[in-house]
């Protein structure tokens, strides 16, 4: 998909979505690819599936906020640059040592430009999420959310405590019974391609950045090792 095709498709989707939800009221918060020019040039495209965004006023776009270099990176977006670095710097043979990076203290940094963000709940968001509420929105808006993920076309989906909502969105069973994987990764079909799904913490959880960096890098490395073994 080209950048122009992405912009056209995502805008049309959000217009339909807002029209569909107009009777529900509240602020609709758009999201998606942070930097389409970077995203569609990358072989690795990590999408962070989060629970909900919140804020008042007219419809606004989370992408614009994430690209605002004058704002401090707080909450989820203080951790996500390090998680993104873990993904991009990990191979089947090596995990790059963790390095604290002061430039990640501001939004609009290089790592945030490599990601996409999708919130399950896009309107009437709260600062504190209720899991059953997120599941309800995942089910009610599954067609819109699935289409958004297809338009974004990730190679990796990192679930911030949202793998059950993702199951509802994609209408799949990823982790029940024999499918349960203590290594925390699964695969799902997106656009006819096997896409990695990592079942992880929500990035706003107050864990040390070093610990979550190595946790995610290790999960990803084991997946890459198994993928290499499968291909031999």
FISE-223261 format. One line per field, with one value per residue (C-alpha): x, y, z; residue number from 1; residue in three letters. Coordinates in steps of 0.02 Angstrom, whole numbers, plus 50000, padded with zeros to 5 digits. Each point is the difference from the previous one (the first is absolute). Layout:
N
x	(X,...)
y	(Y,...)
z	(Z,...)
resi	(NUM,...)
resn	(ALA,...)
! end
This chain:
232
x	(50000,50062,49993,49865,49896,50021,49946,49848,49949,50023,49908,49853,49995,49998,49864,49890,50041,49957,49838,49955,50033,49924,49851,50115,50078,50168,50168,50062,50190,50083,50164,50102,50172,50108,50110,49932,50157,50107,49873,49977,50188,50032,50010,49954,49838,49949,49822,49962,49822,49948,49840,49934,50047,49913,49975,49863,49947,49969,50067,50191,50143,50120,50126,50016,50036,50131,50088,50005,50184,49962,49905,50077,49981,49899,49901,49998,50101,50145,50022,49954,50160,50104,49886,50015,50188,49996,49908,50110,50164,49968,50050,49994,50183,50011,49906,50072,50042,49876,50051,49903,49970,49960,49925,49856,49942,49909,49865,50038,50161,50075,49931,49821,50010,50024,49836,49813,49877,49822,49887,49857,49886,50003,49863,49941,50173,50051,50168,49968,49939,49872,50046,49822,49964,50148,49940,49828,50070,50111,49847,49886,50130,50086,49965,50074,50148,50040,49995,50115,50127,49991,50030,50148,50070,50117,50128,49991,49858,50054,49848,50003,49891,49882,50018,49822,49931,50107,49921,49829,50059,50073,49873,50139,50051,50184,50041,49873,50031,50142,50035,50055,50183,50100,50124,49867,49996,49870,49964,49845,49955,50000,49979,50042,50165,50052,50020,50087,49893,50088,49896,50084,49977,49915,50140,49931,50032,50134,50134,50183,50039,50149,49894,49862,50131,50086,49835,49932,50168,50013,49825,50037,50169,49925,49870,50136,50099,49849,49961,50178,49990,49832,50076,50143)
y	(50000,50174,50145,50083,49840,49983,50179,49983,49832,50047,50166,49914,49870,50131,50100,49845,49956,50173,50002,49830,50057,50175,49954,49941,50170,50031,50040,49886,49983,49944,49903,49894,50011,50136,50034,49918,50045,49901,49862,49942,50001,49881,49810,49995,50090,49990,50046,50032,49948,50100,50013,50178,50182,50139,50185,50127,50116,49966,49851,50001,49891,49912,49994,50190,49995,49863,50101,50157,50020,50136,49878,49886,49813,49935,49844,49871,50111,50010,49811,49966,50075,49876,49856,50051,50008,49823,49937,50088,49957,49815,49857,49813,50009,50160,50116,50175,50059,50121,50183,50139,50135,50178,50042,49882,50122,50098,49944,49999,49902,49882,49842,50064,50038,49814,49943,49997,50015,49935,50025,49876,50132,50161,50102,50038,49948,50003,50017,49834,49855,49869,49838,49942,50170,49981,49826,50072,50133,49871,49896,50144,50085,49842,50033,50176,49946,49852,50112,50126,49865,49936,50176,50025,49829,49963,49860,49996,50039,50035,49982,50113,49884,49992,49827,49951,50156,49957,49827,50082,50120,49864,49866,49877,49896,50034,49939,49874,49816,49924,50170,50077,50049,50045,50085,50134,50001,49941,50028,50066,50021,50182,50037,49820,50005,49916,50145,49988,50041,50030,49990,50128,50128,50164,50127,50118,49867,50065,49871,50050,50040,49884,49852,50023,50032,49833,49910,50052,49976,49823,49952,50069,49913,49831,50026,50042,49846,49887,50082,49966,49819,49979,50063,49873)
z	(50000,49960,50122,49896,49998,50188,50034,49888,50074,50183,49980,49914,50139,50138,49911,49993,50180,50065,49901,50072,50179,49991,50109,50140,50032,50078,49922,49861,50002,49839,49997,49880,49918,50078,49848,49840,49902,50123,50030,49822,49969,50147,49995,50185,50040,50184,50045,50184,50041,50154,50098,49985,49978,50093,49982,49974,49860,49817,49906,50005,49944,50118,49858,50005,50186,49985,49864,50109,50046,50127,50112,50131,49977,50148,50041,49861,49884,50123,49987,49819,49924,50101,49952,49818,50017,50072,49846,49873,50087,50030,49885,50024,50053,50101,50117,49997,50178,50077,49991,50084,49871,50050,49831,50040,50134,49865,49880,49814,50025,49871,50079,50010,49813,49969,50078,49982,50144,50004,50151,50016,50075,49901,50080,50176,50062,50183,50086,50088,49893,50045,49912,49968,49923,49882,49951,49964,49885,49914,49960,49951,49890,49938,49816,50009,50106,49888,49846,50085,50040,49821,49931,50117,49949,50146,50006,50191,50118,50179,50112,50152,50103,49851,49926,50047,49915,49848,49996,49990,49865,49890,50051,50043,50149,50034,50175,50065,50031,49899,49920,50166,49989,50155,49884,49971,49810,49875,49816,49914,49817,49946,49815,49958,50095,50162,50122,50168,50152,50167,50159,50111,50139,49969,49973,50133,50133,50117,49969,49982,49818,50005,50057,49870,49863,50031,50028,49831,49911,50069,49943,49828,49989,50044,49864,49873,50051,49980,49834,49939,50057,49913,49839,50000)
resi	(1,2,3,4,5,6,7,8,9,10,11,12,13,14,15,16,17,18,19,20,21,22,23,24,25,26,27,28,29,30,31,32,33,34,35,36,37,38,39,40,41,42,43,44,45,46,47,48,49,50,51,52,53,54,55,56,57,58,59,60,61,62,63,64,65,66,67,68,69,70,71,72,73,74,75,76,77,78,79,80,81,82,83,84,85,86,87,88,89,90,91,92,93,94,95,96,97,98,99,100,101,102,103,104,105,106,107,108,109,110,111,112,113,114,115,116,117,118,119,120,121,122,123,124,125,126,127,128,129,130,131,132,133,134,135,136,137,138,139,140,141,142,143,144,145,146,147,148,149,150,151,152,153,154,155,156,157,158,159,160,161,162,163,164,165,166,167,168,169,170,171,172,173,174,175,176,177,178,179,180,181,182,183,184,185,186,187,188,189,190,191,192,193,194,195,196,197,198,199,200,201,202,203,204,205,206,207,208,209,210,211,212,213,214,215,216,217,218,219,220,221,222,223,224,225,226,227,228,229,230,231,232)
resn	(UNK,UNK,UNK,UNK,UNK,UNK,UNK,UNK,UNK,UNK,UNK,UNK,UNK,UNK,UNK,UNK,UNK,UNK,UNK,UNK,UNK,UNK,UNK,UNK,UNK,UNK,UNK,UNK,UNK,UNK,UNK,UNK,UNK,UNK,UNK,UNK,UNK,UNK,UNK,UNK,UNK,UNK,UNK,UNK,UNK,UNK,UNK,UNK,UNK,UNK,UNK,UNK,UNK,UNK,UNK,UNK,UNK,UNK,UNK,UNK,UNK,UNK,UNK,UNK,UNK,UNK,UNK,UNK,UNK,UNK,UNK,UNK,UNK,UNK,UNK,UNK,UNK,UNK,UNK,UNK,UNK,UNK,UNK,UNK,UNK,UNK,UNK,UNK,UNK,UNK,UNK,UNK,UNK,UNK,UNK,UNK,UNK,UNK,UNK,UNK,UNK,UNK,UNK,UNK,UNK,UNK,UNK,UNK,UNK,UNK,UNK,UNK,UNK,UNK,UNK,UNK,UNK,UNK,UNK,UNK,UNK,UNK,UNK,UNK,UNK,UNK,UNK,UNK,UNK,UNK,UNK,UNK,UNK,UNK,UNK,UNK,UNK,UNK,UNK,UNK,UNK,UNK,UNK,UNK,UNK,UNK,UNK,UNK,UNK,UNK,UNK,UNK,UNK,UNK,UNK,UNK,UNK,UNK,UNK,UNK,UNK,UNK,UNK,UNK,UNK,UNK,UNK,UNK,UNK,UNK,UNK,UNK,UNK,UNK,UNK,UNK,UNK,UNK,UNK,UNK,UNK,UNK,UNK,UNK,UNK,UNK,UNK,UNK,UNK,UNK,UNK,UNK,UNK,UNK,UNK,UNK,UNK,UNK,UNK,UNK,UNK,UNK,UNK,UNK,UNK,UNK,UNK,UNK,UNK,UNK,UNK,UNK,UNK,UNK,UNK,UNK,UNK,UNK,UNK,UNK,UNK,UNK,UNK,UNK,UNK,UNK,UNK,UNK,UNK,UNK,UNK,UNK)
! end
